Amino acid sequence: MKRFIIIIIFYFSTESKGQDILFSQSFLVPETINSSFTGSTRGTKAGLISRTQWRSSSLKVSSNFAFADRWFEGIESGIGISVLNQNESSSGYSFNQINLIYAKAFELGDSWFFRPSITAGVGNKSYGFQNLLFEDQITLGNSFFNPTIDPTILNSQRIFIDIGSSFLINNSDSWIGITFRHLNKPNISLTETVNTPIDIYFSMHAKYYLPILYNIETWLAKKSKIYLLANYLKQGPYDRLDGGLQYVYDDRISLGLTASKNVEKNTFNSNYINSFNIFTGIHWKNYRFGYSYEYNTSQLMNFGGSHEFSISYDFNINQRELDRYKCVAFF
């Protein structure tokens, strides 16, 4: 029984916990999917996004992402920092990572920019193995527990270095990007003799302005924009494709709907559509607020959906408006 528990925990540590978190508001807070957005407003900005999933089960998972970055006009570059935290309530699993980011901007023409970036970070993952009780710890007649001497017991944590890179091409209304994470394939195994590298994460994503309202001479149409959204990611044997639409009114109110599916079905009971995500945002003065709800259509782990809240602050909103043609469309 003891070894069975170890095998189960090891399986989830290498499979379920080996996949990167994807936030539903990736098109409202694009720093979560592409580090080249660092400094992209030609000012200073900071933000936070919090995600809670499977709230109605004992396997509740919470994920948090925070970032801050600044644009340096003299070197035409952005420098930033991001922090990712993920916790699971039942197992005591915890993942933390802090990244330093450098992004450079190259002007391709009157309105297009190419933005490569590189990230270097330190990650830490751990389990609450101290909460497990093994049979060699139990001594009849004693009220205390002995330390286990099982040679298969896992380490409580693993610290690793992580390297990634992203690329972004944008104008004032549209962008397309590519992200690579875990290029050095860091070892996340909780055993000293086993090497379990994180699979390289690949993502291609785009936000494209659809000028379908451009020639409509009404007050509402002039203040409205519609965007096509797409994000494809692959990590090891798993992949996912998200697509949908976003409506933006006067750069102040945003509504969006996306759907996700597996391009390569890895299980016999994979649904055609895995989830639906609806999100909304409000731009008020220097602030941007967001909320999203993701409904999982799969019968597996469908416990209350996922909720996300985000807030970000632009410290240089006036400068951003003056240099709007050089900035990325965020909202």
C-alpha positions in Angstrom: 0.0 0.0 0.0 2.8 2.3 0.8 4.5 1.8 -2.5 1.2 2.2 -4.3 0.8 5.7 -2.7 4.3 6.6 -3.8 3.6 5.5 -7.4 0.3 7.5 -7.5 2.0 10.6 -6.2 5.0 10.2 -8.5 2.6 9.8 -11.5 0.7 13.0 -10.8 3.9 14.9 -10.1 5.4 14.0 -13.5 2.2 14.0 -15.6 -0.5 16.3 -14.2 1.8 18.8 -12.6 4.2 18.8 -15.6 1.8 20.9 -17.7 2.1 24.7 -17.7 -0.9 26.7 -16.5 -2.9 28.5 -19.1 -4.9 31.5 -18.0 -8.3 32.1 -19.6 -7.6 35.9 -19.7 -4.5 35.5 -21.8 -5.9 38.0 -24.4 -6.6 40.5 -21.6 -3.4 39.9 -19.8 -1.1 38.8 -22.6 2.0 38.8 -20.4 0.8 35.4 -19.3 1.5 33.8 -22.7 4.3 36.0 -24.2 7.1 37.7 -22.4 7.7 40.1 -25.4 4.8 42.2 -24.1 7.3 43.4 -21.5 7.6 47.2 -22.0 5.2 47.1 -25.0 3.2 50.1 -23.8 6.4 52.3 -23.8 5.8 53.0 -20.1 5.6 51.2 -16.8 2.9 48.8 -15.9 2.1 46.1 -13.3 -0.6 43.6 -12.8 -2.0 40.5 -11.1 -4.2 37.7 -12.2 -5.7 35.0 -9.9 -7.3 31.7 -11.1 -9.3 29.2 -9.0 -10.5 25.9 -10.5 -12.5 22.9 -9.3 -13.8 24.9 -6.4 -16.5 22.4 -5.5 -14.1 19.5 -5.1 -11.4 18.6 -2.7 -8.8 19.0 -5.5 -9.2 22.8 -5.6 -6.3 24.4 -7.5 -5.3 28.1 -7.2 -2.9 29.8 -9.6 -1.6 33.4 -9.4 0.5 35.4 -11.8 2.0 38.8 -11.0 4.2 41.0 -13.3 5.8 44.4 -13.5 7.8 45.9 -16.3 9.3 49.2 -17.6 10.2 50.6 -20.9 13.7 52.2 -21.3 13.6 54.6 -24.3 17.4 55.0 -24.5 18.0 51.3 -25.3 14.5 50.7 -26.8 14.0 47.7 -24.5 11.7 46.6 -21.8 12.8 44.9 -18.6 10.4 43.1 -16.2 9.8 40.5 -13.6 7.1 38.0 -13.2 6.1 35.6 -10.4 3.9 32.5 -10.8 2.4 30.5 -7.9 0.2 27.4 -8.0 -1.2 25.4 -5.1 -3.4 22.3 -4.7 -5.4 22.0 -1.6 -5.6 18.2 -1.1 -2.0 17.1 -1.8 -0.1 20.1 -0.5 1.5 20.5 -4.0 3.1 23.9 -4.5 4.8 25.4 -7.5 6.6 28.8 -7.4 8.7 30.5 -10.1 10.2 33.9 -10.5 11.4 35.2 -13.9 13.5 38.1 -15.1 12.6 39.3 -18.6 14.4 41.3 -21.2 12.6 42.4 -24.4 13.9 44.4 -27.4 11.9 46.3 -30.0 12.8 46.6 -33.6 10.8 48.9 -36.0 10.0 47.0 -39.2 8.2 49.9 -40.9 5.9 52.8 -40.3 3.6 50.7 -38.1 5.0 47.2 -37.5 7.4 46.1 -34.8 9.4 43.0 -34.1 9.9 42.2 -30.3 12.1 39.3 -29.3 12.5 38.5 -25.6 14.3 36.1 -23.3 13.4 34.9 -19.8 15.5 33.4 -17.0 14.0 32.1 -13.9 14.2 30.0 -10.8 11.5 27.5 -10.0 10.6 25.4 -7.0 8.0 22.6 -6.7 7.2 20.7 -3.5 4.7 18.3 -2.0 3.4 17.9 1.5 4.8 14.4 2.0 5.0 15.1 5.8 1.3 14.6 5.9 1.6 10.9 4.7 1.8 8.0 7.2 3.8 4.9 6.2 3.5 1.5 7.9 7.1 1.4 9.2 6.3 4.6 11.2 3.6 2.8 13.3 4.7 1.0 16.5 1.9 -0.8 18.4 1.6 0.5 22.0 3.4 3.8 21.3 1.7 7.1 20.9 4.4 8.6 18.6 5.4 7.7 15.0 8.9 6.7 13.9 10.6 8.3 10.8 10.2 6.2 7.7 13.3 4.4 6.3 11.6 3.5 3.0 14.3 4.0 0.3 11.6 5.1 -2.2 10.5 8.1 -0.2 10.6 11.2 -2.3 12.2 14.5 -1.6 9.9 17.3 -0.5 11.0 19.8 -3.1 13.0 20.5 -6.2 14.7 23.7 -7.2 15.6 24.3 -10.9 16.7 26.9 -13.4 14.3 27.7 -16.3 15.1 29.4 -19.6 12.5 30.6 -22.2 12.1 32.9 -25.2 9.3 34.7 -27.0 8.8 36.6 -30.2 6.1 39.2 -31.1 5.2 41.0 -34.3 2.6 43.8 -33.9 1.1 47.0 -35.1 -1.3 49.3 -33.2 -4.3 46.9 -33.7 -3.0 43.3 -34.2 -0.3 41.0 -33.1 1.1 37.5 -33.6 3.5 35.8 -31.3 5.4 32.6 -30.5 6.6 31.4 -27.1 9.1 28.7 -26.1 9.4 27.7 -22.4 11.7 25.3 -20.6 14.3 25.4 -23.4 16.9 23.8 -21.0 14.4 21.1 -20.1 14.9 21.4 -16.3 14.6 18.2 -14.1 11.6 18.3 -11.8 11.8 14.8 -10.4 11.5 14.5 -6.7 13.8 11.5 -6.6 17.6 12.0 -6.8 18.2 9.1 -9.2 15.5 9.9 -11.7 15.6 12.6 -14.4 12.2 13.9 -15.3 12.6 16.9 -17.6 9.8 19.4 -18.2 8.6 19.1 -21.7 9.3 22.2 -23.9 6.3 24.4 -24.1 5.4 25.8 -27.5 2.6 28.3 -28.2 1.6 30.3 -31.2 -1.0 33.0 -30.6 -2.6 35.9 -32.4 -5.1 38.8 -32.0 -6.3 40.2 -35.4 -8.4 43.2 -35.9 -11.4 42.5 -38.2 -12.4 45.8 -40.0 -16.0 44.6 -40.5 -17.4 47.7 -38.8 -15.0 50.2 -40.4 -17.3 51.5 -43.2 -20.5 51.5 -41.1 -21.3 55.2 -40.4 -23.0 54.9 -37.0 -21.9 56.2 -33.6 -21.7 52.7 -32.2 -19.7 51.2 -35.0 -17.2 54.0 -35.0 -16.4 53.3 -31.3 -16.4 49.5 -31.7 -13.8 47.0 -32.7 -14.0 43.2 -33.2 -10.9 41.0 -32.9 -10.3 37.4 -34.0 -8.4 35.4 -31.2 -6.4 32.3 -31.6 -3.9 30.4 -29.4 -2.3 27.0 -30.1 -0.1 25.3 -27.6 1.7 22.0 -27.4 3.7 20.5 -24.5 4.8 16.9 -24.7 1.9 14.7 -25.8 -0.7 17.4 -25.0 -1.9 20.1 -27.2 -4.8 22.7 -27.2 -6.3 25.1 -29.6 -8.3 28.1 -28.4 -10.2 30.3 -30.7 -12.9 33.0 -30.5 -13.9 36.6 -30.8 -13.5 39.8 -28.7 -15.6 42.9 -28.9 -14.2 46.2 -27.6 -16.2 49.4 -27.1 -14.3 52.7 -27.1 -11.2 51.0 -25.5 -13.2 50.9 -22.3 -15.4 47.8 -22.3 -14.4 44.4 -23.6 -16.4 41.2 -24.1 -15.1 37.9 -25.4 -15.9 34.3 -26.0 -13.4 31.5 -26.8 -13.7 27.7 -27.1 -10.9 25.1 -26.7 -10.3 21.7 -28.1 -7.5 19.1 -28.4 -6.2 19.0 -32.0 -4.6 15.5 -31.4 -7.1 13.5 -29.3 -5.0 11.7 -26.6 -7.9 9.9 -24.9 -10.7 7.9 -26.3 -13.3 10.0 -24.6 -12.0 13.4 -25.6 -14.8 15.8 -26.5 -14.8 17.9 -29.7 -15.0 21.0 -27.5 -13.2 20.8 -24.2 -14.3 24.1 -22.6 -15.9 27.4 -23.2 -14.5 30.6 -21.8 -16.3 34.0 -21.4 -14.4 37.0 -20.3 -15.0 40.7 -19.8 -12.9 43.7 -19.0 -13.2 47.3 -18.0 -10.7 50.1 -18.7 -11.0 52.9 -16.2 -8.4 55.7 -16.1 -5.1 53.9 -15.5 -6.7 50.6 -14.4 -7.8 47.5 -16.3 -10.0 45.0 -14.6 -10.9 41.6 -15.9 -13.1 38.6 -15.0 -13.5 35.3 -16.8 -15.3 32.0 -16.3 -14.2 28.8 -18.0 -16.8 26.0 -18.2 -15.3 22.5 -18.8 -17.5 20.3 -21.0 -15.6 17.1 -20.1 -17.1 14.7 -17.6 -13.6 14.3 -16.0 -12.8 16.9 -13.3 -15.9 19.0 -14.0 -16.2 20.5 -10.5 -17.6 24.1 -10.7 -15.5 25.5 -13.6 -12.7 28.0 -13.3 -12.9 31.7 -12.2 -10.3 34.3 -12.9 -9.9 37.9 -11.7 -7.3 40.3 -12.9 -6.2 43.9 -12.3 -3.4 45.9 -14.0 -2.2 49.5 -13.7 -0.5 51.7 -16.3 1.7 54.3 -14.8 2.3 56.2 -18.0 -1.1 56.3 -19.7 -0.5 59.8 -21.2 2.7 58.7 -22.8 1.1 55.6 -24.1 -1.7 57.6 -25.8 0.9 59.9 -27.4 2.9 56.9 -28.8 -0.2 54.8 -29.5 1.1 53.8 -32.9 4.1 52.2 -31.3 2.2 50.3 -28.7 0.5 46.9 -28.7 -3.3 46.7 -28.6 -4.0 45.3 -25.1 -7.7 45.9 -24.7 
